[in-house]
Amino acid sequence: MLNIKFITENRDEVVRRLAKKHFDAGEIIAKIIELDAARRASQSALEANLTELNRISKEIGALMKAGKKEEAEAARTKVAKMKDANRELETAKTRSESDLHELLTLVPNLPHESVPEGRNAEDNVCEKTGGCIPELPADALPHWDLAKKYGLIDFETGVKIAGAGFPVYRGYGARLQRALVSFFLDSAREAGYLEIEPPYVVNADSGYGTGQLPDKEGQMYHVSAENLYLIPTAEVPVTNIYRDVILNESDLPMKSAAFSACFRREAGSYGKDVRGLNRLHQFSKVEIVCIDKPEHSYRMLGEMVDYVRTLVEKLELPWRILRLCGGDMSFLSALTFDFEVFSAAQKRWLEVSSISNFESYQANRLKCRYRTEDRKTQLCHTLNGSALALPRIVAALLENNQTPDGIRIPCALHPYTGFEIIK
């Protein structure tokens, strides 16, 4: 959530920068400033009235002592009227605060100045590429056919059990999933991330804190009886560890890694791009989350991008890094880099990681702060990224490594899989 003081003092800049996200902020920012002025006016009048009430209340005692009963009664009448006025002022202030808060949740985070102009994924800027795209024979199979041929993933039984988008992994397929999770978690630990095992459901306060709620697109699964939400990513529970927490400056950065199942409704996703593992309702992912000081957060973002690059390189996958344009960025992000790997049989790039700096936007919602050496408190910056999401990694590994003898497993995974080829 944007800081109201920053909005009121930098109105034109806020509107200009949000235009890069194709968000027309003029009207809502004007309303926010108007509500903030009304809130402050009510607060000021309320404080003045309370000061006057205290003065008159002391006066009443003195008047009674002096035997001036009529004057004391008149003062009491005045106090009663002022109390009625204060109740009205309190109601008006509360209403302004509620309306103001609701509007602030509708305003996206400001994009960083380095975010390129653009409306959609076609306008994203490719920053780096690496790896070699394999040359497959003309009869190479996409991963969904390979999964069926080798008995790795049972999409049909998943439909029977739960519905489309909930695959069942079997044998080598299940072992490959487990190997990837262990490889990602071990790599994260070696890179200095503290491993966390979080809950897979969160309450509404947690969903609000990281910005998933209010859920405008209806993408979260809701457990209505307990008013809980299935997590779309481990970012939500892990970042909420720091909700309403004041950290010491010496503790920063806080680097965490967590494996979890992830649940997303993916409403409105149809067509060939969702076939097989390309888009699921339930999938596994290792997430990295960092809490840092504002002056260090973009250096941390660079470190996170470099770390994810080492993972895709060890998996011997062709990769590219995209700097997302304003129109393709999330509501919460200030700057995002996407990692894509090339899926050779599908002949397309698949997103496997999104690494973002949210600056103080999430921290303001979470009330996640740190105490400086001079004992002042300041909002942290929060960052997160996938390291990595399994489905499309598995899709690319199966397709890119298919041979006449079977599916080859990258060397980095051999200690985790216990096998070098799927036959």
C-alpha positions in Angstrom: 0.0 0.0 0.0 1.3 3.4 -0.9 2.1 5.9 1.9 -0.6 8.6 2.1 2.0 11.2 3.0 4.0 10.4 -0.2 0.8 10.5 -2.3 -0.3 14.0 -1.0 3.2 15.4 -1.4 3.9 13.8 -4.8 0.5 13.7 -6.5 1.6 14.4 -10.1 4.5 11.9 -9.8 2.2 9.2 -8.5 -0.2 9.7 -11.4 2.6 9.8 -13.9 4.3 6.6 -12.7 1.1 4.6 -12.4 0.3 5.5 -16.0 3.3 3.2 -16.9 1.2 0.3 -15.5 -1.7 1.6 -17.6 -3.6 2.6 -14.4 -5.4 5.9 -14.7 -4.9 7.2 -11.2 -6.0 10.8 -11.5 -9.6 10.4 -10.1 -8.8 7.9 -7.3 -5.7 9.9 -6.2 -7.9 13.1 -6.0 -10.5 11.3 -3.9 -7.8 9.9 -1.6 -6.4 13.4 -1.0 -9.9 14.7 -0.4 -10.6 12.0 2.1 -7.3 12.5 3.8 -8.1 16.2 4.2 -11.5 15.4 5.6 -10.0 12.9 8.1 -7.4 15.4 9.2 -10.0 18.1 9.6 -12.2 15.9 11.7 -9.1 14.9 13.8 -8.1 18.5 14.3 -11.6 19.6 15.3 -11.9 16.6 17.7 -8.6 17.4 19.4 -9.6 21.1 19.8 -12.9 20.1 21.3 -11.3 17.6 23.7 -8.9 20.4 24.9 -11.9 22.7 25.4 -13.8 20.0 27.2 -11.0 19.4 29.6 -10.8 23.1 30.3 -14.6 23.5 30.9 -14.7 20.3 33.1 -12.1 21.9 35.4 -14.1 25.1 35.4 -17.2 23.4 36.5 -15.6 22.2 39.7 -14.3 25.7 40.5 -17.8 27.2 39.8 -19.4 24.6 42.1 -16.9 25.4 44.9 -17.7 29.1 44.4 -21.4 28.4 44.8 -22.1 29.5 41.2 -24.6 26.7 40.4 -26.3 28.4 37.5 -23.0 29.0 35.7 -21.9 25.5 36.5 -25.2 24.0 35.0 -24.7 26.2 31.9 -21.2 24.8 31.6 -22.5 21.2 32.0 -25.0 21.8 29.2 -22.3 23.1 27.0 -20.2 20.0 27.8 -23.1 17.7 26.8 -23.5 19.5 23.5 -19.7 19.3 22.8 -19.8 15.5 23.6 -22.6 15.1 21.0 -20.5 17.0 18.5 -17.4 14.9 19.3 -19.4 11.7 18.7 -20.3 13.1 15.2 -16.7 14.1 14.6 -15.5 10.7 15.7 -18.0 9.0 13.3 -17.0 11.2 10.4 -13.3 10.5 11.1 -13.8 6.8 11.3 -15.9 6.8 8.0 -13.1 8.9 6.3 -10.4 6.5 7.5 -12.4 3.5 6.3 -13.1 4.9 2.9 -9.5 6.1 2.6 -8.1 2.7 3.5 -10.4 1.0 1.0 -9.3 3.3 -1.8 -5.6 2.9 -0.9 -5.9 -0.9 -1.4 -7.1 -0.3 -5.0 -4.0 1.7 -6.0 -1.1 -0.4 -7.4 2.5 -0.1 -6.4 4.6 2.5 -8.3 6.8 1.0 -11.0 10.5 1.6 -10.7 11.9 4.2 -13.1 13.8 1.4 -15.0 10.5 -0.4 -15.9 10.1 -0.3 -19.7 7.0 1.1 -21.3 4.6 -1.5 -22.8 1.2 -3.1 -22.6 1.7 -6.8 -22.5 4.2 -9.7 -22.5 5.3 -8.9 -26.1 6.8 -5.6 -24.8 9.0 -7.2 -22.1 12.7 -6.6 -22.6 15.1 -9.6 -22.8 18.1 -8.8 -20.6 20.2 -12.0 -20.9 20.1 -15.4 -22.5 22.1 -18.6 -21.9 22.3 -22.3 -22.6 21.8 -24.2 -25.8 18.5 -25.0 -27.4 18.6 -28.7 -28.3 17.8 -29.9 -31.8 15.2 -32.6 -31.5 14.1 -35.0 -34.3 10.8 -34.2 -36.1 9.0 -36.9 -34.2 9.9 -35.5 -30.7 7.1 -35.7 -28.2 5.7 -32.9 -26.0 5.9 -33.6 -22.3 2.3 -34.8 -21.9 2.9 -37.6 -24.4 6.2 -38.4 -22.8 4.6 -38.5 -19.4 2.1 -41.1 -20.8 4.7 -43.1 -22.7 6.9 -43.5 -19.6 4.1 -43.7 -17.0 5.3 -40.5 -15.2 2.2 -38.4 -14.8 -1.4 -39.4 -14.9 -3.5 -36.5 -16.0 -6.7 -38.5 -16.5 -6.8 -40.0 -13.0 -6.2 -36.5 -11.6 -9.3 -35.3 -13.4 -11.2 -38.2 -11.8 -10.0 -37.5 -8.3 -10.1 -33.7 -8.3 -10.6 -32.1 -11.7 -8.4 -30.8 -14.5 -5.2 -29.2 -13.3 -4.5 -31.7 -10.5 -2.2 -34.3 -12.0 -1.1 -37.5 -10.3 2.7 -38.2 -10.4 3.8 -41.9 -10.5 7.1 -43.8 -10.2 9.9 -41.9 -11.9 7.7 -38.9 -12.2 7.1 -38.7 -8.4 10.8 -39.3 -7.7 11.8 -36.6 -10.1 9.5 -34.1 -8.3 11.0 -35.1 -4.9 14.5 -34.8 -6.3 13.9 -31.3 -7.7 12.5 -30.1 -4.4 15.5 -31.4 -2.4 17.9 -30.0 -5.0 16.2 -26.5 -4.8 16.1 -26.5 -1.0 19.7 -27.7 -0.6 20.8 -25.0 -3.1 18.9 -22.3 -1.2 20.5 -23.3 2.1 23.9 -23.2 0.6 23.2 -19.7 -0.7 22.3 -18.5 2.8 18.5 -18.9 2.9 16.9 -20.1 6.1 14.6 -23.1 5.3 11.0 -22.6 6.5 8.1 -25.1 6.4 5.0 -22.9 6.4 1.2 -23.6 6.6 -0.6 -24.2 3.4 -3.6 -22.1 4.4 -3.6 -18.5 5.7 -6.2 -16.3 7.3 -7.6 -13.1 5.8 -5.2 -10.8 7.6 -2.3 -12.7 6.0 -3.8 -12.6 2.6 -4.4 -8.8 3.0 -0.8 -8.3 4.3 0.9 -9.6 1.2 -1.7 -8.1 -1.2 -3.6 -11.2 -2.3 -6.7 -9.9 -0.6 -9.0 -8.3 -1.6 -8.9 -11.0 -4.3 -10.3 -9.0 -7.3 -9.7 -11.8 -9.8 -11.0 -14.6 -7.7 -7.8 -16.7 -8.0 -7.6 -17.9 -4.5 -9.3 -21.0 -3.2 -11.5 -20.1 -0.1 -12.3 -22.5 2.7 -15.5 -20.7 3.7 -16.3 -22.6 7.0 -13.1 -21.4 8.7 -12.6 -18.3 6.5 -9.1 -19.6 5.4 -7.4 -19.4 2.0 -5.2 -22.0 0.3 -1.9 -20.4 -0.4 -1.1 -19.4 -4.1 2.6 -19.4 -3.1 4.8 -19.8 0.0 5.5 -16.1 -0.2 2.2 -15.4 1.6 2.8 -17.4 4.9 6.6 -16.7 4.9 6.3 -12.9 4.4 3.6 -12.8 7.1 6.0 -14.1 9.6 7.2 -10.5 9.7 3.7 -9.0 10.0 3.5 -6.5 12.9 7.2 -7.1 13.6 10.0 -4.6 14.3 13.3 -6.1 13.3 16.7 -4.8 14.3 18.8 -3.2 11.5 21.6 -5.7 12.3 19.2 -8.6 11.5 18.8 -7.5 7.9 18.6 -8.9 5.3 16.4 -11.8 6.4 16.6 -14.5 3.7 14.1 -17.4 3.8 13.3 -20.4 1.5 10.2 -22.5 1.6 8.8 -25.5 -0.3 5.0 -25.7 -0.5 2.2 -26.9 -2.7 0.6 -23.9 -4.4 -3.1 -23.6 -5.3 -4.5 -21.3 -7.9 -7.9 -21.2 -9.5 -6.4 -19.8 -12.8 -9.9 -18.6 -13.8 -10.2 -17.7 -17.4 -7.2 -19.8 -18.6 -8.1 -21.8 -21.7 -6.5 -23.1 -24.9 -3.4 -24.9 -26.0 -1.1 -23.0 -23.6 -2.6 -24.7 -20.6 -2.1 -28.3 -21.8 -0.2 -30.8 -19.7 2.0 -29.1 -17.0 1.9 -25.7 -18.6 -0.8 -24.4 -16.2 -2.1 -26.2 -13.1 -4.4 -25.6 -10.2 -2.1 -27.4 -7.8 1.7 -27.5 -8.2 4.9 -27.6 -6.1 7.3 -24.7 -5.8 10.3 -23.5 -3.7 10.0 -19.8 -2.9 12.7 -17.4 -1.7 11.7 -14.4 0.4 13.9 -11.5 1.5 13.3 -8.7 3.9 15.9 -5.9 3.6 16.7 -2.2 4.1 15.5 0.2 1.4 19.0 1.2 0.4 20.0 -2.4 -0.2 16.9 -4.0 -1.7 17.9 -3.5 -5.4 21.3 -5.1 -4.8 19.4 -8.0 -3.1 17.1 -8.2 -6.2 20.2 -8.6 -8.4 21.6 -11.3 -6.1 18.3 -13.2 -6.2 18.2 -13.0 -10.1 21.8 -14.3 -10.2 21.0 -17.2 -7.8 18.0 -18.4 -9.9 20.2 -18.2 -13.0 22.6 -20.7 -11.3 19.7 -23.2 -10.8 18.6 -23.2 -14.5 22.2 -23.5 -15.6 22.8 -26.5 -13.3 19.7 -28.1 -14.8 21.3 -27.5 -18.3 18.2 -25.7 -19.6 18.3 -22.9 -22.2 17.1 -19.7 -20.4 16.4 -16.1 -20.8 15.7 -13.2 -18.3 13.0 -10.7 -19.1 12.5 -7.3 -17.5 8.8 -6.9 -17.4 7.2 -3.8 -18.9 4.6 -1.7 -17.0 1.6 -3.4 -18.6 2.7 -6.9 -17.7 3.7 -6.3 -14.1 1.8 -7.4 -11.1 -0.3 -5.0 -9.0 2.2 -5.3 -6.1 5.6 -5.1 -7.9 7.9 -2.2 -8.4 10.3 -4.2 -10.6 10.1 -7.8 -11.8 12.4 -10.1 -13.7 11.0 -13.3 -15.2 13.0 -16.4 -16.0 11.9 -18.5 -18.9 13.2 -21.8 -20.1 12.9 -23.1 -23.7 10.7 -26.2 -24.1 12.1 -27.8 -27.3 9.2 -30.0 -28.3 6.6 -27.3 -27.8 9.0 -24.8 -29.4 8.1 -22.1 -26.9 9.5 -20.3 -23.8 7.9 -21.2 -20.5 8.0 -18.9 -17.4 9.5 -20.7 -14.4 10.3 -17.9 -12.1 9.2 -14.3 -11.3 11.5 -12.3 -9.0 10.2 -9.0 -7.7 11.0 -6.1 -5.4 7.9 -4.7 -3.8 9.8 -1.9 -2.1 7.8 -0.8 1.0 4.3 -1.5 -0.6 3.8 -4.9 1.1 5.7 -3.8 4.3 3.3 -0.9 4.7 0.3 -3.3 4.6 2.2 -5.7 6.9 3.5 -3.1 9.3 6.9 -4.8 8.8 9.5 -2.4 10.1 13.1 -2.3 11.4 14.7 -0.2 14.1 17.8 1.8 13.0 20.9 2.3 15.1 19.5 5.7 16.3 16.3 3.9 17.5 14.0 5.2 14.7 11.6 2.8 13.0 11.4 2.6 9.2 9.5 0.4 6.7 11.4 -2.6 5.3 11.5 -3.6 1.6 10.2 -7.0 0.7 11.3 -9.2 -2.2 10.4 -12.7 -3.4 10.9 -15.1 -6.2 10.4 -18.6 -7.4 13.4 -20.8 -7.0 11.9 -22.7 -8.7 8.3 -23.7 -9.8 8.4 -27.4 -10.7 5.7 -28.0 -13.5 7.3 -26.1 -16.4 10.8 -27.1 -15.2 9.7 -30.8 -15.4 8.1 -30.1 -18.8 11.3 -28.6 -20.2 13.5 -31.4 -18.7 11.4 -34.1 -20.2 11.1 -32.6 -23.7 14.7 -31.3 -24.0 16.3 -34.5 -22.8 14.4 -37.1 -24.7 16.6 -39.6 -26.6 16.0 -42.9 -28.4 17.2 -44.7 -25.2 15.0 -42.7 -22.8 14.9 -39.4 -21.0 18.3 -38.2 -19.7 18.5 -36.6 -16.2 20.9 -33.6 -15.8 24.0 -34.4 -13.8 23.2 -32.0 -10.9 20.1 -34.2 -10.1 21.8 -37.6 -10.1 22.6 -37.5 -6.3 18.9 -36.8 -5.7 17.1 -39.0 -8.2 19.2 -42.1 -7.8 18.9 -42.7 -11.6 20.5 -41.1 -14.6 17.9 -42.0 -17.3 14.2 -42.7 -17.4 13.6 -45.8 -19.6 
